[in-house]
Amino acid sequence: MSAPTLVILAAGMASRYGSMKQTEGFGPHGETIMDYSIYDAIRAGFGKVVFIIRADFATAFKESFEPKLAGKIKTDYVYQSLDKFTEGYEIATDRVKPWGTAHALLCTKGVVNEPFAVINADDYYGKEAFEQAYAFLTNECNEKTYSILGYELANTLSDNGTVSRGVCALNENSYLTQINERTKIYRNTTGQIVFEEQGSEFPLEEDTRVSMNFMCFAPGFIDLCESEFALFLTKQGMELKSEFYIPFVAGRFTELGLGQVKVIPTNAKWFGVTYKEDAPGVKASIHQLVDSNVYPNKLW
């Protein structure tokens, strides 16, 4: 059995952050958040990393990552663009916004043919989470059993604005029953975590398990993304800002009775860069991990 693959979602436009945050340096020697994720994946046992990027920054991206990863892990590149998998569907001609994370993953069709984990480029997930993912992918993952690394909601908020999270509903055996993408989560003026929808606030518990887009799948999930994307385009292809999310497709996997999604609770430390104002805190957190010898001072 081949080692699992790590798929990194790095094609986002970073509109809220205001720059190409995926390649910004946060470590002592300019290491990116992705560098730490890849480092954790390598020491957990992953055999390949597939980057989903935009073609227009492919050259700069490869020049940054290929020299330091050569001989350490196999690499491959996939390009997400608005035209992929849209042939035959009516779509808005003036759309600029990417189709979303599940479409990005769909773009790996034919490239990823083994059990894989998928993560965001701009999130730090923690060493333990990669160890948990590797254990699941090598021991439990199959076409009827996928998983989501479930982080505590209270540990995933930003002090600088609202966040989007896949909110998980679980059964008594910790399997996913439903996942709802909430696009505007924050602490309100009373300190309660809420999500906002149509101008109203709805409370969420501090320990609600949420998806941070660290998920583990067998390759058949990519085929499900393809069939669900066709339905998405039929319903929402003319909308300028509609998005096709991985958590939505994971939810459909359970709704259609195709199998189960295990929610693996993780206490791994998470932090991320949603807004430019988050950057100093992320840098301080990484330097603290280096000072604690979780990572070497110079990663590569």
C-alpha positions as CSV (number, residue, x, y, z in Angstrom):
1,M,0.0,0.0,0.0
2,S,1.4,3.4,-1.0
3,A,1.9,6.1,1.6
4,P,-0.9,8.7,1.8
5,T,-0.8,12.0,0.0
6,L,-1.2,15.5,1.4
7,V,-3.2,17.9,-0.7
8,I,-2.8,21.6,0.0
9,L,-5.4,24.1,-1.0
10,A,-3.3,27.1,-2.1
11,A,-5.3,28.6,-5.0
12,G,-7.3,31.1,-2.9
13,M,-7.3,34.7,-3.9
14,A,-6.6,35.8,-0.3
15,S,-9.1,38.7,-0.8
16,R,-9.6,39.5,2.9
17,Y,-5.9,39.2,3.7
18,G,-4.8,41.5,0.9
19,S,-1.7,39.6,-0.3
20,M,-0.5,36.1,-1.3
21,K,-0.5,34.9,2.3
22,Q,0.3,31.3,1.3
23,T,4.0,32.2,0.6
24,E,4.5,34.8,3.4
25,G,7.3,33.9,5.8
26,F,6.5,33.5,9.5
27,G,9.3,31.3,10.7
28,P,12.8,32.4,11.9
29,H,14.2,31.8,8.4
30,G,11.2,32.9,6.4
31,E,9.3,29.6,6.6
32,T,5.7,29.7,5.5
33,I,2.8,28.1,7.3
34,M,2.8,25.5,4.5
35,D,6.4,24.6,5.3
36,Y,5.4,23.6,8.8
37,S,2.5,21.5,7.6
38,I,4.7,19.7,5.1
39,Y,7.4,19.2,7.7
40,D,4.8,17.6,10.0
41,A,3.4,15.5,7.2
42,I,6.8,14.2,6.3
43,R,7.6,13.1,9.8
44,A,4.2,11.6,10.2
45,G,4.8,9.4,7.1
46,F,3.1,11.0,4.1
47,G,4.7,10.2,0.8
48,K,3.6,13.0,-1.6
49,V,2.3,16.5,-1.5
50,V,0.0,17.9,-4.2
51,F,-0.3,21.7,-4.3
52,I,-3.5,23.2,-5.8
53,I,-2.5,26.6,-7.0
54,R,-3.3,29.2,-9.7
55,A,-1.3,28.9,-12.9
56,D,-0.4,32.6,-12.8
57,F,1.9,32.1,-9.8
58,A,3.1,28.6,-10.6
59,T,6.6,29.6,-11.5
60,A,7.3,31.6,-8.3
61,F,5.6,29.0,-6.2
62,K,7.7,26.1,-7.6
63,E,10.9,28.1,-7.3
64,S,10.1,28.6,-3.6
65,F,9.2,25.0,-2.7
66,E,11.0,22.7,-5.1
67,P,14.6,23.3,-3.9
68,K,13.8,22.7,-0.2
69,L,11.5,19.7,-0.7
70,A,13.7,17.8,-3.3
71,G,14.6,14.4,-1.9
72,K,12.3,14.8,1.1
73,I,8.9,14.2,-0.4
74,K,7.4,13.7,-3.8
75,T,5.6,16.8,-5.2
76,D,3.0,17.5,-7.8
77,Y,1.0,20.6,-8.9
78,V,-2.6,21.1,-10.0
79,Y,-4.1,24.3,-11.3
80,Q,-7.5,25.5,-10.3
81,S,-9.3,27.7,-12.9
82,L,-12.9,28.8,-13.4
83,D,-13.3,26.9,-16.6
84,K,-12.4,23.4,-15.3
85,F,-15.4,20.9,-15.2
86,T,-17.9,23.6,-16.3
87,E,-18.3,22.5,-19.9
88,G,-21.9,22.2,-20.9
89,Y,-23.3,24.3,-18.0
90,E,-24.6,27.8,-18.0
91,I,-22.4,30.0,-15.8
92,A,-22.0,33.7,-15.1
93,T,-19.6,35.1,-17.7
94,D,-18.4,37.9,-15.4
95,R,-17.7,35.6,-12.4
96,V,-14.2,36.2,-10.9
97,K,-14.4,34.4,-7.6
98,P,-13.1,30.8,-7.6
99,W,-15.7,28.0,-7.3
100,G,-14.5,26.9,-3.8
101,T,-12.5,24.2,-2.1
102,A,-14.5,21.2,-3.4
103,H,-13.9,22.4,-7.0
104,A,-10.2,22.8,-6.1
105,L,-10.1,19.2,-4.9
106,L,-12.0,18.1,-8.1
107,C,-9.1,19.6,-10.1
108,T,-6.8,16.8,-8.7
109,K,-8.8,14.1,-10.5
110,G,-6.4,11.7,-12.1
111,V,-3.5,13.0,-10.0
112,V,-4.5,11.8,-6.6
113,N,-5.2,8.1,-6.7
114,E,-4.4,7.0,-3.1
115,P,-5.8,7.9,0.4
116,F,-5.2,11.5,1.0
117,A,-5.6,14.3,3.5
118,V,-6.5,17.8,2.4
119,I,-5.6,21.0,4.3
120,N,-5.7,24.8,3.8
121,A,-2.4,26.4,2.9
122,D,-2.8,29.2,5.4
123,D,-3.7,27.2,8.5
124,Y,-1.4,25.7,11.1
125,Y,-2.8,22.4,12.3
126,G,-0.3,21.0,14.7
127,K,2.0,17.9,14.7
128,E,-0.4,15.7,16.5
129,A,-3.1,16.3,13.9
130,F,-0.9,15.0,11.1
131,E,-0.1,11.9,13.2
132,Q,-3.8,11.3,13.8
133,A,-4.5,11.8,10.0
134,Y,-1.8,9.4,9.0
135,A,-3.0,6.7,11.4
136,F,-6.5,7.0,10.1
137,L,-5.4,7.0,6.4
138,T,-3.3,3.9,6.8
139,N,-5.5,1.9,9.2
140,E,-9.2,2.8,8.7
141,C,-9.8,4.9,5.6
142,N,-11.7,3.2,2.7
143,E,-14.4,4.2,0.3
144,K,-17.1,3.9,3.0
145,T,-15.2,5.6,5.8
146,Y,-13.7,9.1,5.7
147,S,-12.8,11.4,8.5
148,I,-12.6,15.1,9.6
149,L,-10.2,16.4,12.2
150,G,-12.6,18.1,14.6
151,Y,-11.2,21.2,16.3
152,E,-12.9,23.1,19.2
153,L,-14.7,26.1,17.8
154,A,-13.4,28.4,20.6
155,N,-9.9,27.7,19.6
156,T,-10.4,28.7,16.0
157,L,-11.7,32.2,16.1
158,S,-10.0,35.4,15.0
159,D,-9.8,38.6,17.1
160,N,-9.8,40.6,13.9
161,G,-13.1,39.6,12.2
162,T,-15.6,36.9,11.4
163,V,-14.6,33.4,10.3
164,S,-16.1,30.6,8.2
165,R,-16.3,27.1,9.7
166,G,-17.9,23.8,8.9
167,V,-20.0,23.1,12.0
168,C,-20.3,19.4,12.7
169,A,-23.2,17.6,14.2
170,L,-22.3,14.1,15.5
171,N,-24.0,11.0,16.6
172,E,-23.2,9.0,19.8
173,N,-20.4,7.2,18.0
174,S,-18.7,10.5,16.9
175,Y,-19.7,10.0,13.2
176,L,-20.9,13.0,11.2
177,T,-24.7,13.4,10.9
178,Q,-24.6,16.9,9.3
179,I,-22.2,19.6,8.5
180,N,-23.2,23.2,8.0
181,E,-20.9,25.8,6.6
182,R,-21.3,29.0,8.7
183,T,-19.7,31.9,6.9
184,K,-19.9,34.6,9.7
185,I,-18.9,33.3,13.1
186,Y,-17.7,35.6,15.9
187,R,-18.0,36.5,19.5
188,N,-20.7,39.1,20.1
189,T,-20.6,41.9,22.6
190,T,-21.7,39.6,25.4
191,G,-18.9,37.1,24.7
192,Q,-21.2,34.5,23.3
193,I,-20.0,32.7,20.1
194,V,-22.6,33.1,17.4
195,F,-23.1,32.8,13.7
196,E,-25.0,35.4,11.8
197,E,-27.5,34.6,9.1
198,Q,-29.9,37.0,7.4
199,G,-29.2,39.6,10.1
200,S,-29.9,37.4,13.1
201,E,-27.5,35.8,15.6
202,F,-27.6,32.1,16.5
203,P,-25.5,30.8,19.4
204,L,-22.9,28.1,19.2
205,E,-21.2,26.2,22.1
206,E,-17.6,26.8,22.9
207,D,-16.7,23.1,22.4
208,T,-18.6,22.7,19.1
209,R,-16.5,20.5,16.8
210,V,-15.7,22.3,13.5
211,S,-13.9,21.4,10.4
212,M,-10.9,23.4,9.5
213,N,-10.6,21.7,6.2
214,F,-8.3,19.0,7.5
215,M,-10.1,16.0,6.1
216,C,-9.1,12.4,5.1
217,F,-10.6,10.7,2.1
218,A,-10.2,7.7,-0.2
219,P,-9.8,8.8,-3.9
220,G,-13.5,8.0,-4.7
221,F,-14.4,11.2,-2.9
222,I,-13.0,13.2,-5.8
223,D,-15.6,11.4,-8.1
224,L,-18.3,12.5,-5.7
225,C,-17.1,16.1,-5.9
226,E,-17.5,15.8,-9.7
227,S,-21.1,14.6,-9.6
228,E,-22.0,17.1,-6.9
229,F,-20.4,19.9,-8.8
230,A,-22.6,19.2,-11.8
231,L,-25.6,19.6,-9.5
232,F,-24.1,22.8,-8.0
233,L,-23.6,24.4,-11.4
234,T,-27.2,23.6,-12.4
235,K,-28.5,25.3,-9.3
236,Q,-26.0,28.0,-8.6
237,G,-23.8,28.4,-11.7
238,M,-25.2,31.8,-12.6
239,E,-24.4,33.3,-9.1
240,L,-21.3,35.5,-8.9
241,K,-20.2,34.5,-5.4
242,S,-21.6,31.0,-4.8
243,E,-19.0,28.5,-3.5
244,F,-18.8,24.7,-3.6
245,Y,-17.3,23.6,-0.3
246,I,-15.6,20.3,0.7
247,P,-17.6,20.1,4.0
248,F,-20.8,20.3,1.9
249,V,-19.7,17.3,-0.2
250,A,-18.7,15.4,2.9
251,G,-22.2,16.0,4.3
252,R,-23.7,14.7,1.0
253,F,-21.6,11.6,1.3
254,T,-23.5,10.7,4.6
255,E,-26.9,12.0,3.3
256,L,-26.7,9.8,0.3
257,G,-25.9,6.7,2.5
258,L,-22.6,6.2,0.8
259,G,-20.7,5.7,4.0
260,Q,-19.7,7.4,7.2
261,V,-17.5,10.3,8.1
262,K,-15.7,9.9,11.4
263,V,-15.0,13.1,13.3
264,I,-11.6,12.7,15.0
265,P,-11.4,15.1,18.0
266,T,-8.0,16.7,18.1
267,N,-6.4,18.8,20.8
268,A,-3.7,19.9,18.4
269,K,-2.9,23.6,18.4
270,W,-4.5,25.4,15.6
271,F,-4.0,29.0,14.3
272,G,-4.5,30.7,11.0
273,V,-4.2,33.8,9.0
274,T,-7.6,35.1,7.9
275,Y,-6.8,38.8,8.2
276,K,-3.6,40.8,7.9
277,E,-3.9,41.7,11.5
278,D,-3.7,38.0,12.4
279,A,-0.1,37.8,11.1
280,P,1.8,39.0,14.2
281,G,0.1,36.5,16.4
282,V,0.8,33.7,14.0
283,K,4.5,34.7,13.8
284,A,4.7,34.8,17.7
285,S,3.1,31.3,18.0
286,I,5.5,29.8,15.5
287,H,8.5,31.3,17.2
288,Q,7.2,29.9,20.5
289,L,7.0,26.4,19.0
290,V,10.6,26.8,17.7
291,D,11.8,28.0,21.2
292,S,10.0,24.9,22.7
293,N,12.0,22.6,20.2
294,V,8.8,21.4,18.5
295,Y,10.6,22.5,15.3
296,P,14.2,23.2,14.5
297,N,15.3,26.8,14.2
298,K,15.9,26.3,10.5
299,L,13.3,23.9,9.1
300,W,15.0,22.8,5.9
